[in-house]
Every structure is written in C-alpha cells, then in structure tokens.
Amino acid sequence: MLKKIRCIYWKQRDRGKGRRCLFLFALLAVLVLLFFVNLIRLGIPKKEEPAASVTGGAVSGSAVSGSSVSGEAVSREAMEELNDSEEQKTGQPEEEENRYELDTTGISSLLSFMTDEAFEKLVTNLKEECRKTKAASIHTLDYQKTSNTYQVTTYLISSDKCVFKLSYHLKNSAVSVSKTELSQNDVAAMKKADVKKAAEKLKKERQVKKKKLAKAKKKAKKKKKTKKDVG
C-alpha cells in the first residue's frame, strides 16, 4: 500500500502537483483517523447518560458516514489522476512510432533504374524493418550486380550498421528487400572478388583473341608466301 502511495506521489510531483497530493493524503489520513476514533467511541457507550449515548451514537454514525464519503471522494480523485498519468505514458510510445521518420535520401540513386511505384514499396518495407532498431537513415553500398535474367542485386546499409539485400527485376519491376547478417566489410569483399573475377575473365578473353589474331596473321602470311612461290 505504501509503495502505491509513494508511486502516486512521485507521479504527481513530476506533474507539478506534489503539494496538492500531500494535502490530499494528509486529509485522507485525518478522515481515516476520525473513522477509527468514532468506531472506538461507538464501542464504549456511557453508562450515566444512555439516551445521550444513543443520540451521540447517531451523530457519530453520521460523522462516520461523512468521513467515509469524503475518503471515497479523495481516493477516487487520486485514482483518476493516476489513471490519467498511466494513459499519457501508454500513449507516448504510439506517438513516438507515429513520429518515426527514416532518411532515405541516401538511396535516391536507385530511381535511376527503378520505377516510382517500386521505390515507394521499397521505402515502406525499409521503414518497417528500420523502425525496430530506430535507425535514422539508410544509404546504398558501392556494390551492384546485374545477371542475365535482368535481375539487379544491390546492398543497403542503415545508420545502425544493418545490411539489407535488395533484388529488383528490370522487366516486371518486382522488388524485394531482406535483412542480412552481412557487414559492410563483407559486401566490400564480395565486390573485390567480383572485380577480380571480371578482370581474370577479361584477361582470358584478350589472350584468346590475341591467339586468334596471331593465328590469322600466320595463316595470311603462309598464304601470301604460297602465292609468291607459285608465281
């Protein structure tokens, strides 16, 4: 009980109503004290003046009733104030969620190949995911891959270092985004591996092309020599 009373006082003190709350508690204590005093008086009637005792008992009963009503009124007011403060605290998280905003200017470059509808859907999905960690912003990482099936894959990172994988189809504008366990360094390593693979592929193609060219030159030279011998 005392713990609840302290909680009520602290909450009212934070709202600037500490003195009023103390006054109400003091008044309630006085009324409860009067209630018990009247009960004691009713339990010990005076022998010398029975009539007066009966009359006094009636008066005391009225006083007790008045004390009970006043006590109930004070308790009701205190409980109403407590409920109001709890409702205000309950409403604060909802207001904070409604005020949540995600800075998406860092991914605006995606509009270069995405449709407006697909981009809006992407932003909505990202807000739902980033709301959980209260991330303030998100931007694209310097890694993008396009497959032969018109599927573009790129990676995004939020301000709390969460990496998201974005998949977008260039023909039907299908978009999907999912949270990954990757880090920014992992994505950088993936990009480095792809660059190395592409360089090796290009090197092989150049070597094949060089061999074909050398073979063609050798063949042309041989053909020219044969014509000279015949002539």
Salt bridges, closest charged atoms under 4 A:
GLU77 OE2 - ARG20 NH2 2.52
GLU81 OE2 - ARG20 NH2 3.82
GLU86 OE2 - LYS11 NZ 3.93
GLU95 OE1 - ARG99 NH1 3.91
GLU101 OE1 - LYS127 NZ 3.95
GLU129 OE1 - LYS132 NZ 3.75
ASP142 OD2 - LYS191 NZ 2.58
